[in-house]
Structure formats: structure tokens, C-alpha cells
Amino acid sequence: MSAEIAVKVDPGNTEQARAWDGNEGAYWADNAEYFDRSIAGYDVAFMAAADVSEHDHVLDIGCGTGKTTRDAARAASSGSALGVDLSSHMIAYAGQVSAREGPPNASFEQADAQVHPFIAEVFDVAISRTGAMFFGDPVAAFTNIARAVRRGGRLALLTWQAPEANEWIRAFSTAMAAGRDLRTPPPDAPGPFSLADPERVQTVLGASGFTDIQLEPHSEAMWFGADADDAQRFVLGLLGWMLEGLDDEGMRRALDNLTATLTAHDTGHGVLYGSAAWTIRATRPGKRDSNDPVRRHP
């Protein structure tokens, strides 16, 4: 993490800020094309759930390096898309790509969406592709997001299903455990699988002021590299923390295990693993009064 993060962060998100505004966020920025390609199979379903129209104003939560923000901005050609993320590294990357390639109606801001003072009722839709599972207090976060969405506006999320349904995390965890029992965080702890349970999704979003909450399952192949060697570099940068605490023999065993599973999943056109996610739709209840001013994000 930088010496002092430049934005207000809720105390419950301090550890996430330390990671995303530090080495972890830097790694994602340095490997943006790999991360985007790894989950590209979900893009069509996710954008269909978002259902962005020409005049919409979109808020992208945990936008990362900005691909979904740019996609939303292109769909909202007469509107706008704002991407927010805790990571200064990823926000900088997203801004550079947008400045170079467009679209001009995409913008980016470093922010903790749990506490950021968004203008009330300014967005038509809030979206997040695998970026909304890390809040220390998800009800507070989604309540804040709901305030920023107009009455009758929409929420669209892509979140992982449980680890049991995701071959990639099972395979990598087993390989790098090297026979150990790796500590499993509680299912409601901030992390990739905190919104894997449909009942918890209903509870969190319902308590945050959203209604008409719908989850749709999707399964896609995830890409981790052009071949086993390429994938090993990427996976170790992503999940190398799983090797912590191993002695030399354990390290050799873990790396041999990882090489074996990556080689077994090398299809000749990429290293592919099974994955499963939810597309989630919800609505902020109410209807804008026809006399209400239309407020737009600058």
C-alpha cells in the first residue's frame, strides 16, 4: 500500500485497501490483459444483465483496470460510465487506456464505494464484475451504492459461486497446499466467495434497499495462459501467497503439483479450467417523480 491512501476508506476495508492499493493491485494492473481474458467468457451474460442503454449513466464498482467501465460507456453512448476502485494502480491503468483508446464518456476515480459520497440518485445502473465481494460491511456498502442509484434503477453483479463449483480454485489450492490443510476463511468474510451463497445475496441486497433480486447461474471455461509455463507465471503471481510457510521440500512438491495440473489442462489453445458464477440483477424500488430534476454525474 502507498504510504497513505489518498481517499477515505472505511476502517473495515483497511486490509483490502492495503492489498489493492499495494502489490496486489499493481500485479493486476501489470497483467490486465490476462485478467480480462481469464473471465471473458462471462462478459456477454454480464452485460446482458446490466442491460445498459444509450442514455444511461453507469457506476462500475471495483472496476479494476476498467474494461467493464469502457464496455458500459460504449453501450451508454449518450450517457456516461464512472469506474471506482480502491487501487490507484488499476485506476491509473484504466485512465491511461481510456485516454488512449476511448471511449471519451468513461471516467475513473479512486474510491471506497462503501463510504464514498456519491451524488444521490445520479446513476441509472450500478454494475460490478467480480469486484463487489470484498466489502468489510457489505450491507453498508450496498446501501451507499443504492443511494447513488435513481429510484427504479438497477444493480447488476457477477460473483463467483462456491469453491466447490469452481475447478480452478480447487485445483490450485490443492496443488499449492502440498498436503497441508490451508486455512479456509469464513464464507461471509471479505473475499472472492463472500457472495457465493444465494441466501446471503438475498439477505445482503434486501437489507441494503434492493428488491426483485434474481440470480442466474453460468458456467464457463477460464483461461490462465497460453501454455503451462505461461499459466504458471500468472497463477503464482495471483495465488503465490498459498506457498507461504512451506519448507524447501514442500515448495518443490507444491510447484511440481502446480506444473502437473497446469500441464493436464493445457488444451493446445490455452490452459483452461472450469468455473461457475452468478449473474445477479436487482432493482432500487420506487419510481422517479416526473417533476424531479434529472441529476447527472458530471
Buried (B, 14 or more C-beta within 10 A) or exposed (E): BEEEBEBEBBEBBBEBBBBBBBEBBBBBBBBBEBBBBBBBBBBEBBBEBBBBBEEBBBBBBBBBBBBBBBBBBBBBBEBBBBBBBBBBBBBBBBBBBBEEEEBEBBBBBBBBBBBBEBEEBBBBBBBBBBBBBBBBBBBBBBBBBBBBBBBEBBBBBBBBBEBEBBBBBBBBBBBBBBEEEEEEEEBBEBBBBBBBBBEBBBBBBBEBBBEEBBBEEBBBBBBBBBBBEBBBEBBBBBBEEBBEEBEEEBBEBBBEBBBEBBBEBBEEEBBBBBBBBBBBBBBBEEEEEEEEEEEEBE
